[in-house]
Amino acid sequence: MDLFAVLDALTGKLLGGLEVPLDKDDIFSPDGKMLASVFPAQTWTFESGRIEERPGGVAVWDMESGEQLSLVWLEDNRGLFPPWGSGESHLLHVDNKGVLRAYDRASGELPAEHDTSELAAC
């Protein structure tokens, strides 16, 4: 099942479909053949009171085949980089509750955190 249509940027012609899930935090490789999903650790609290935690990680997808090539779980969010590196020193992430967090990609430290509803009021 295709999740996204792939279009030629110059002509608008439909080239095919893409089964790889895309998110706002994803980073394409310099050659465009791979996609890295880079995500910090998260905790979800459900209405039932159940708490679910997921560590941070980096998943790499092949853009042609749609196959996941690797998944690396990170300890304490250290190493929030795609395998090919990133020029950005911070990962900005907005969680499902609207909290914006800025993580230091190398150390995993959290130097800044803001509720986006408060930012909108500024």
Phi and psi in radians as a Rosetta constraint file:
Dihedral C 1 N 2 CA 2 C 2 CIRCULARHARMONIC -1.355 0.35
Dihedral N 2 CA 2 C 2 N 3 CIRCULARHARMONIC 2.324 0.35
Dihedral C 2 N 3 CA 3 C 3 CIRCULARHARMONIC -1.614 0.35
Dihedral N 3 CA 3 C 3 N 4 CIRCULARHARMONIC -0.493 0.35
Dihedral C 3 N 4 CA 4 C 4 CIRCULARHARMONIC -2.456 0.35
Dihedral N 4 CA 4 C 4 N 5 CIRCULARHARMONIC 2.565 0.35
Dihedral C 4 N 5 CA 5 C 5 CIRCULARHARMONIC -1.493 0.35
Dihedral N 5 CA 5 C 5 N 6 CIRCULARHARMONIC 2.497 0.35
Dihedral C 5 N 6 CA 6 C 6 CIRCULARHARMONIC -1.889 0.35
Dihedral N 6 CA 6 C 6 N 7 CIRCULARHARMONIC 2.115 0.35
Dihedral C 6 N 7 CA 7 C 7 CIRCULARHARMONIC -2.012 0.35
Dihedral N 7 CA 7 C 7 N 8 CIRCULARHARMONIC 2.601 0.35
Dihedral C 7 N 8 CA 8 C 8 CIRCULARHARMONIC -1.293 0.35
Dihedral N 8 CA 8 C 8 N 9 CIRCULARHARMONIC 2.158 0.35
Dihedral C 8 N 9 CA 9 C 9 CIRCULARHARMONIC -1.133 0.35
Dihedral N 9 CA 9 C 9 N 10 CIRCULARHARMONIC -0.480 0.35
Dihedral C 9 N 10 CA 10 C 10 CIRCULARHARMONIC -1.477 0.35
Dihedral N 10 CA 10 C 10 N 11 CIRCULARHARMONIC -0.715 0.35
Dihedral C 10 N 11 CA 11 C 11 CIRCULARHARMONIC -1.805 0.35
Dihedral N 11 CA 11 C 11 N 12 CIRCULARHARMONIC -0.358 0.35
Dihedral C 11 N 12 CA 12 C 12 CIRCULARHARMONIC 1.400 0.35
Dihedral N 12 CA 12 C 12 N 13 CIRCULARHARMONIC 0.050 0.35
Dihedral C 12 N 13 CA 13 C 13 CIRCULARHARMONIC -1.195 0.35
Dihedral N 13 CA 13 C 13 N 14 CIRCULARHARMONIC 2.391 0.35
Dihedral C 13 N 14 CA 14 C 14 CIRCULARHARMONIC -1.233 0.35
Dihedral N 14 CA 14 C 14 N 15 CIRCULARHARMONIC 2.113 0.35
Dihedral C 14 N 15 CA 15 C 15 CIRCULARHARMONIC -1.689 0.35
Dihedral N 15 CA 15 C 15 N 16 CIRCULARHARMONIC -0.415 0.35
Dihedral C 15 N 16 CA 16 C 16 CIRCULARHARMONIC 2.727 0.35
Dihedral N 16 CA 16 C 16 N 17 CIRCULARHARMONIC -2.791 0.35
Dihedral C 16 N 17 CA 17 C 17 CIRCULARHARMONIC -2.160 0.35
Dihedral N 17 CA 17 C 17 N 18 CIRCULARHARMONIC 2.867 0.35
Dihedral C 17 N 18 CA 18 C 18 CIRCULARHARMONIC -2.254 0.35
Dihedral N 18 CA 18 C 18 N 19 CIRCULARHARMONIC 2.243 0.35
Dihedral C 18 N 19 CA 19 C 19 CIRCULARHARMONIC -1.690 0.35
Dihedral N 19 CA 19 C 19 N 20 CIRCULARHARMONIC -0.055 0.35
Dihedral C 19 N 20 CA 20 C 20 CIRCULARHARMONIC -1.406 0.35
Dihedral N 20 CA 20 C 20 N 21 CIRCULARHARMONIC 2.236 0.35
Dihedral C 20 N 21 CA 21 C 21 CIRCULARHARMONIC -1.231 0.35
Dihedral N 21 CA 21 C 21 N 22 CIRCULARHARMONIC 2.386 0.35
Dihedral C 21 N 22 CA 22 C 22 CIRCULARHARMONIC -1.967 0.35
Dihedral N 22 CA 22 C 22 N 23 CIRCULARHARMONIC 2.468 0.35
Dihedral C 22 N 23 CA 23 C 23 CIRCULARHARMONIC -2.345 0.35
Dihedral N 23 CA 23 C 23 N 24 CIRCULARHARMONIC 2.833 0.35
Dihedral C 23 N 24 CA 24 C 24 CIRCULARHARMONIC -1.086 0.35
Dihedral N 24 CA 24 C 24 N 25 CIRCULARHARMONIC -0.414 0.35
Dihedral C 24 N 25 CA 25 C 25 CIRCULARHARMONIC -1.594 0.35
Dihedral N 25 CA 25 C 25 N 26 CIRCULARHARMONIC 0.004 0.35
Dihedral C 25 N 26 CA 26 C 26 CIRCULARHARMONIC -1.305 0.35
Dihedral N 26 CA 26 C 26 N 27 CIRCULARHARMONIC 2.648 0.35
Dihedral C 26 N 27 CA 27 C 27 CIRCULARHARMONIC -2.294 0.35
Dihedral N 27 CA 27 C 27 N 28 CIRCULARHARMONIC 2.178 0.35
Dihedral C 27 N 28 CA 28 C 28 CIRCULARHARMONIC -1.383 0.35
Dihedral N 28 CA 28 C 28 N 29 CIRCULARHARMONIC 2.576 0.35
Dihedral C 28 N 29 CA 29 C 29 CIRCULARHARMONIC -1.189 0.35
Dihedral N 29 CA 29 C 29 N 30 CIRCULARHARMONIC 2.778 0.35
Dihedral C 29 N 30 CA 30 C 30 CIRCULARHARMONIC -0.984 0.35
Dihedral N 30 CA 30 C 30 N 31 CIRCULARHARMONIC -0.548 0.35
Dihedral C 30 N 31 CA 31 C 31 CIRCULARHARMONIC -1.565 0.35
Dihedral N 31 CA 31 C 31 N 32 CIRCULARHARMONIC -0.054 0.35
Dihedral C 31 N 32 CA 32 C 32 CIRCULARHARMONIC 1.329 0.35
Dihedral N 32 CA 32 C 32 N 33 CIRCULARHARMONIC 0.144 0.35
Dihedral C 32 N 33 CA 33 C 33 CIRCULARHARMONIC -1.576 0.35
Dihedral N 33 CA 33 C 33 N 34 CIRCULARHARMONIC -0.272 0.35
Dihedral C 33 N 34 CA 34 C 34 CIRCULARHARMONIC -2.313 0.35
Dihedral N 34 CA 34 C 34 N 35 CIRCULARHARMONIC 2.756 0.35
Dihedral C 34 N 35 CA 35 C 35 CIRCULARHARMONIC -2.290 0.35
Dihedral N 35 CA 35 C 35 N 36 CIRCULARHARMONIC 2.293 0.35
Dihedral C 35 N 36 CA 36 C 36 CIRCULARHARMONIC -1.908 0.35
Dihedral N 36 CA 36 C 36 N 37 CIRCULARHARMONIC 2.242 0.35
Dihedral C 36 N 37 CA 37 C 37 CIRCULARHARMONIC -1.704 0.35
Dihedral N 37 CA 37 C 37 N 38 CIRCULARHARMONIC 1.973 0.35
Dihedral C 37 N 38 CA 38 C 38 CIRCULARHARMONIC -1.947 0.35
Dihedral N 38 CA 38 C 38 N 39 CIRCULARHARMONIC 2.128 0.35
Dihedral C 38 N 39 CA 39 C 39 CIRCULARHARMONIC -2.471 0.35
Dihedral N 39 CA 39 C 39 N 40 CIRCULARHARMONIC 2.432 0.35
Dihedral C 39 N 40 CA 40 C 40 CIRCULARHARMONIC -1.381 0.35
Dihedral N 40 CA 40 C 40 N 41 CIRCULARHARMONIC 2.925 0.35
Dihedral C 40 N 41 CA 41 C 41 CIRCULARHARMONIC -1.069 0.35
Dihedral N 41 CA 41 C 41 N 42 CIRCULARHARMONIC 2.542 0.35
Dihedral C 41 N 42 CA 42 C 42 CIRCULARHARMONIC -2.435 0.35
Dihedral N 42 CA 42 C 42 N 43 CIRCULARHARMONIC 2.687 0.35
Dihedral C 42 N 43 CA 43 C 43 CIRCULARHARMONIC -2.227 0.35
Dihedral N 43 CA 43 C 43 N 44 CIRCULARHARMONIC 2.261 0.35
Dihedral C 43 N 44 CA 44 C 44 CIRCULARHARMONIC -1.972 0.35
Dihedral N 44 CA 44 C 44 N 45 CIRCULARHARMONIC 2.359 0.35
Dihedral C 44 N 45 CA 45 C 45 CIRCULARHARMONIC -2.003 0.35
Dihedral N 45 CA 45 C 45 N 46 CIRCULARHARMONIC 2.119 0.35
Dihedral C 45 N 46 CA 46 C 46 CIRCULARHARMONIC -1.629 0.35
Dihedral N 46 CA 46 C 46 N 47 CIRCULARHARMONIC 2.808 0.35
Dihedral C 46 N 47 CA 47 C 47 CIRCULARHARMONIC -0.991 0.35
Dihedral N 47 CA 47 C 47 N 48 CIRCULARHARMONIC -0.531 0.35
Dihedral C 47 N 48 CA 48 C 48 CIRCULARHARMONIC -1.251 0.35
Dihedral N 48 CA 48 C 48 N 49 CIRCULARHARMONIC -0.163 0.35
Dihedral C 48 N 49 CA 49 C 49 CIRCULARHARMONIC 1.690 0.35
Dihedral N 49 CA 49 C 49 N 50 CIRCULARHARMONIC -0.173 0.35
Dihedral C 49 N 50 CA 50 C 50 CIRCULARHARMONIC -1.180 0.35
Dihedral N 50 CA 50 C 50 N 51 CIRCULARHARMONIC 2.401 0.35
Dihedral C 50 N 51 CA 51 C 51 CIRCULARHARMONIC -2.003 0.35
Dihedral N 51 CA 51 C 51 N 52 CIRCULARHARMONIC 2.307 0.35
Dihedral C 51 N 52 CA 52 C 52 CIRCULARHARMONIC -2.166 0.35
Dihedral N 52 CA 52 C 52 N 53 CIRCULARHARMONIC 2.259 0.35
Dihedral C 52 N 53 CA 53 C 53 CIRCULARHARMONIC -2.022 0.35
Dihedral N 53 CA 53 C 53 N 54 CIRCULARHARMONIC 2.496 0.35
Dihedral C 53 N 54 CA 54 C 54 CIRCULARHARMONIC -2.298 0.35
Dihedral N 54 CA 54 C 54 N 55 CIRCULARHARMONIC 2.288 0.35
Dihedral C 54 N 55 CA 55 C 55 CIRCULARHARMONIC -1.251 0.35
Dihedral N 55 CA 55 C 55 N 56 CIRCULARHARMONIC 2.845 0.35
Dihedral C 55 N 56 CA 56 C 56 CIRCULARHARMONIC -1.199 0.35
Dihedral N 56 CA 56 C 56 N 57 CIRCULARHARMONIC 2.824 0.35
Dihedral C 56 N 57 CA 57 C 57 CIRCULARHARMONIC -2.945 0.35
Dihedral N 57 CA 57 C 57 N 58 CIRCULARHARMONIC 3.083 0.35
Dihedral C 57 N 58 CA 58 C 58 CIRCULARHARMONIC -2.350 0.35
Dihedral N 58 CA 58 C 58 N 59 CIRCULARHARMONIC 2.057 0.35
Dihedral C 58 N 59 CA 59 C 59 CIRCULARHARMONIC -1.914 0.35
Dihedral N 59 CA 59 C 59 N 60 CIRCULARHARMONIC 2.400 0.35
Dihedral C 59 N 60 CA 60 C 60 CIRCULARHARMONIC -2.072 0.35
Dihedral N 60 CA 60 C 60 N 61 CIRCULARHARMONIC 2.297 0.35
Dihedral C 60 N 61 CA 61 C 61 CIRCULARHARMONIC -2.038 0.35
Dihedral N 61 CA 61 C 61 N 62 CIRCULARHARMONIC 2.503 0.35
Dihedral C 61 N 62 CA 62 C 62 CIRCULARHARMONIC -1.469 0.35
Dihedral N 62 CA 62 C 62 N 63 CIRCULARHARMONIC 2.159 0.35
Dihedral C 62 N 63 CA 63 C 63 CIRCULARHARMONIC -1.285 0.35
Dihedral N 63 CA 63 C 63 N 64 CIRCULARHARMONIC -0.426 0.35
Dihedral C 63 N 64 CA 64 C 64 CIRCULARHARMONIC -1.372 0.35
Dihedral N 64 CA 64 C 64 N 65 CIRCULARHARMONIC -0.857 0.35
Dihedral C 64 N 65 CA 65 C 65 CIRCULARHARMONIC -1.584 0.35
Dihedral N 65 CA 65 C 65 N 66 CIRCULARHARMONIC -0.365 0.35
Dihedral C 65 N 66 CA 66 C 66 CIRCULARHARMONIC 1.399 0.35
Dihedral N 66 CA 66 C 66 N 67 CIRCULARHARMONIC 0.079 0.35
Dihedral C 66 N 67 CA 67 C 67 CIRCULARHARMONIC -1.397 0.35
Dihedral N 67 CA 67 C 67 N 68 CIRCULARHARMONIC 2.516 0.35
Dihedral C 67 N 68 CA 68 C 68 CIRCULARHARMONIC -1.401 0.35
Dihedral N 68 CA 68 C 68 N 69 CIRCULARHARMONIC 2.129 0.35
Dihedral C 68 N 69 CA 69 C 69 CIRCULARHARMONIC -1.505 0.35
Dihedral N 69 CA 69 C 69 N 70 CIRCULARHARMONIC -0.600 0.35
Dihedral C 69 N 70 CA 70 C 70 CIRCULARHARMONIC -2.792 0.35
Dihedral N 70 CA 70 C 70 N 71 CIRCULARHARMONIC 2.769 0.35
Dihedral C 70 N 71 CA 71 C 71 CIRCULARHARMONIC -2.527 0.35
Dihedral N 71 CA 71 C 71 N 72 CIRCULARHARMONIC 2.072 0.35
Dihedral C 71 N 72 CA 72 C 72 CIRCULARHARMONIC -2.076 0.35
Dihedral N 72 CA 72 C 72 N 73 CIRCULARHARMONIC 2.157 0.35
Dihedral C 72 N 73 CA 73 C 73 CIRCULARHARMONIC -1.524 0.35
Dihedral N 73 CA 73 C 73 N 74 CIRCULARHARMONIC 2.426 0.35
Dihedral C 73 N 74 CA 74 C 74 CIRCULARHARMONIC -1.861 0.35
Dihedral N 74 CA 74 C 74 N 75 CIRCULARHARMONIC 2.432 0.35
Dihedral C 74 N 75 CA 75 C 75 CIRCULARHARMONIC -1.518 0.35
Dihedral N 75 CA 75 C 75 N 76 CIRCULARHARMONIC 2.185 0.35
Dihedral C 75 N 76 CA 76 C 76 CIRCULARHARMONIC 0.971 0.35
Dihedral N 76 CA 76 C 76 N 77 CIRCULARHARMONIC 0.553 0.35
Dihedral C 76 N 77 CA 77 C 77 CIRCULARHARMONIC 1.101 0.35
Dihedral N 77 CA 77 C 77 N 78 CIRCULARHARMONIC 0.254 0.35
Dihedral C 77 N 78 CA 78 C 78 CIRCULARHARMONIC -1.311 0.35
Dihedral N 78 CA 78 C 78 N 79 CIRCULARHARMONIC 2.221 0.35
Dihedral C 78 N 79 CA 79 C 79 CIRCULARHARMONIC 1.621 0.35
Dihedral N 79 CA 79 C 79 N 80 CIRCULARHARMONIC 0.742 0.35
Dihedral C 79 N 80 CA 80 C 80 CIRCULARHARMONIC -1.377 0.35
Dihedral N 80 CA 80 C 80 N 81 CIRCULARHARMONIC 0.935 0.35
Dihedral C 80 N 81 CA 81 C 81 CIRCULARHARMONIC -2.108 0.35
Dihedral N 81 CA 81 C 81 N 82 CIRCULARHARMONIC 2.585 0.35
Dihedral C 81 N 82 CA 82 C 82 CIRCULARHARMONIC -1.245 0.35
Dihedral N 82 CA 82 C 82 N 83 CIRCULARHARMONIC 2.835 0.35
Dihedral C 82 N 83 CA 83 C 83 CIRCULARHARMONIC -1.000 0.35
Dihedral N 83 CA 83 C 83 N 84 CIRCULARHARMONIC -0.486 0.35
Dihedral C 83 N 84 CA 84 C 84 CIRCULARHARMONIC -1.589 0.35
Dihedral N 84 CA 84 C 84 N 85 CIRCULARHARMONIC 0.109 0.35
Dihedral C 84 N 85 CA 85 C 85 CIRCULARHARMONIC 1.470 0.35
Dihedral N 85 CA 85 C 85 N 86 CIRCULARHARMONIC 3.043 0.35
Dihedral C 85 N 86 CA 86 C 86 CIRCULARHARMONIC -2.632 0.35
Dihedral N 86 CA 86 C 86 N 87 CIRCULARHARMONIC 2.439 0.35
Dihedral C 86 N 87 CA 87 C 87 CIRCULARHARMONIC -1.319 0.35
Dihedral N 87 CA 87 C 87 N 88 CIRCULARHARMONIC -0.197 0.35
Dihedral C 87 N 88 CA 88 C 88 CIRCULARHARMONIC -1.591 0.35
Dihedral N 88 CA 88 C 88 N 89 CIRCULARHARMONIC 2.330 0.35
Dihedral C 88 N 89 CA 89 C 89 CIRCULARHARMONIC -1.505 0.35
Dihedral N 89 CA 89 C 89 N 90 CIRCULARHARMONIC -0.263 0.35
Dihedral C 89 N 90 CA 90 C 90 CIRCULARHARMONIC -2.167 0.35
Dihedral N 90 CA 90 C 90 N 91 CIRCULARHARMONIC 2.563 0.35
Dihedral C 90 N 91 CA 91 C 91 CIRCULARHARMONIC -1.839 0.35
Dihedral N 91 CA 91 C 91 N 92 CIRCULARHARMONIC 2.086 0.35
Dihedral C 91 N 92 CA 92 C 92 CIRCULARHARMONIC -1.650 0.35
Dihedral N 92 CA 92 C 92 N 93 CIRCULARHARMONIC 2.256 0.35
Dihedral C 92 N 93 CA 93 C 93 CIRCULARHARMONIC -2.409 0.35
Dihedral N 93 CA 93 C 93 N 94 CIRCULARHARMONIC 2.275 0.35
Dihedral C 93 N 94 CA 94 C 94 CIRCULARHARMONIC -1.877 0.35
Dihedral N 94 CA 94 C 94 N 95 CIRCULARHARMONIC 2.113 0.35
Dihedral C 94 N 95 CA 95 C 95 CIRCULARHARMONIC -1.447 0.35
Dihedral N 95 CA 95 C 95 N 96 CIRCULARHARMONIC 3.136 0.35
Dihedral C 95 N 96 CA 96 C 96 CIRCULARHARMONIC -1.246 0.35
Dihedral N 96 CA 96 C 96 N 97 CIRCULARHARMONIC -0.110 0.35
Dihedral C 96 N 97 CA 97 C 97 CIRCULARHARMONIC -1.786 0.35
Dihedral N 97 CA 97 C 97 N 98 CIRCULARHARMONIC 0.081 0.35
Dihedral C 97 N 98 CA 98 C 98 CIRCULARHARMONIC 1.443 0.35
Dihedral N 98 CA 98 C 98 N 99 CIRCULARHARMONIC 0.421 0.35
Dihedral C 98 N 99 CA 99 C 99 CIRCULARHARMONIC -1.719 0.35
Dihedral N 99 CA 99 C 99 N 100 CIRCULARHARMONIC 2.152 0.35
Dihedral C 99 N 100 CA 100 C 100 CIRCULARHARMONIC -1.599 0.35
Dihedral N 100 CA 100 C 100 N 101 CIRCULARHARMONIC 2.188 0.35
Dihedral C 100 N 101 CA 101 C 101 CIRCULARHARMONIC -2.172 0.35
Dihedral N 101 CA 101 C 101 N 102 CIRCULARHARMONIC 2.434 0.35
Dihedral C 101 N 102 CA 102 C 102 CIRCULARHARMONIC -1.935 0.35
Dihedral N 102 CA 102 C 102 N 103 CIRCULARHARMONIC 1.947 0.35
Dihedral C 102 N 103 CA 103 C 103 CIRCULARHARMONIC -1.737 0.35
Dihedral N 103 CA 103 C 103 N 104 CIRCULARHARMONIC 2.431 0.35
Dihedral C 103 N 104 CA 104 C 104 CIRCULARHARMONIC -1.283 0.35
Dihedral N 104 CA 104 C 104 N 105 CIRCULARHARMONIC 2.083 0.35
Dihedral C 104 N 105 CA 105 C 105 CIRCULARHARMONIC -1.049 0.35
Dihedral N 105 CA 105 C 105 N 106 CIRCULARHARMONIC -0.670 0.35
Dihedral C 105 N 106 CA 106 C 106 CIRCULARHARMONIC -1.335 0.35
Dihedral N 106 CA 106 C 106 N 107 CIRCULARHARMONIC -0.867 0.35
Dihedral C 106 N 107 CA 107 C 107 CIRCULARHARMONIC -1.583 0.35
Dihedral N 107 CA 107 C 107 N 108 CIRCULARHARMONIC -0.367 0.35
Dihedral C 107 N 108 CA 108 C 108 CIRCULARHARMONIC 1.442 0.35
Dihedral N 108 CA 108 C 108 N 109 CIRCULARHARMONIC -0.003 0.35
Dihedral C 108 N 109 CA 109 C 109 CIRCULARHARMONIC -1.177 0.35
Dihedral N 109 CA 109 C 109 N 110 CIRCULARHARMONIC 2.724 0.35
Dihedral C 109 N 110 CA 110 C 110 CIRCULARHARMONIC -1.991 0.35
Dihedral N 110 CA 110 C 110 N 111 CIRCULARHARMONIC 1.544 0.35
Dihedral C 110 N 111 CA 111 C 111 CIRCULARHARMONIC -1.349 0.35
Dihedral N 111 CA 111 C 111 N 112 CIRCULARHARMONIC -0.322 0.35
Dihedral C 111 N 112 CA 112 C 112 CIRCULARHARMONIC -2.590 0.35
Dihedral N 112 CA 112 C 112 N 113 CIRCULARHARMONIC 2.517 0.35
Dihedral C 112 N 113 CA 113 C 113 CIRCULARHARMONIC -2.622 0.35
Dihedral N 113 CA 113 C 113 N 114 CIRCULARHARMONIC 2.299 0.35
Dihedral C 113 N 114 CA 114 C 114 CIRCULARHARMONIC -2.489 0.35
Dihedral N 114 CA 114 C 114 N 115 CIRCULARHARMONIC 2.475 0.35
Dihedral C 114 N 115 CA 115 C 115 CIRCULARHARMONIC -1.389 0.35
Dihedral N 115 CA 115 C 115 N 116 CIRCULARHARMONIC 2.129 0.35
Dihedral C 115 N 116 CA 116 C 116 CIRCULARHARMONIC -1.123 0.35
Dihedral N 116 CA 116 C 116 N 117 CIRCULARHARMONIC -0.440 0.35
Dihedral C 116 N 117 CA 117 C 117 CIRCULARHARMONIC -1.181 0.35
Dihedral N 117 CA 117 C 117 N 118 CIRCULARHARMONIC -0.554 0.35
Dihedral C 117 N 118 CA 118 C 118 CIRCULARHARMONIC -1.282 0.35
Dihedral N 118 CA 118 C 118 N 119 CIRCULARHARMONIC -0.596 0.35
Dihedral C 118 N 119 CA 119 C 119 CIRCULARHARMONIC -1.153 0.35
Dihedral N 119 CA 119 C 119 N 120 CIRCULARHARMONIC -0.627 0.35
Dihedral C 119 N 120 CA 120 C 120 CIRCULARHARMONIC -1.140 0.35
Dihedral N 120 CA 120 C 120 N 121 CIRCULARHARMONIC -0.463 0.35
Dihedral C 120 N 121 CA 121 C 121 CIRCULARHARMONIC -1.393 0.35
Dihedral N 121 CA 121 C 121 N 122 CIRCULARHARMONIC -0.205 0.35
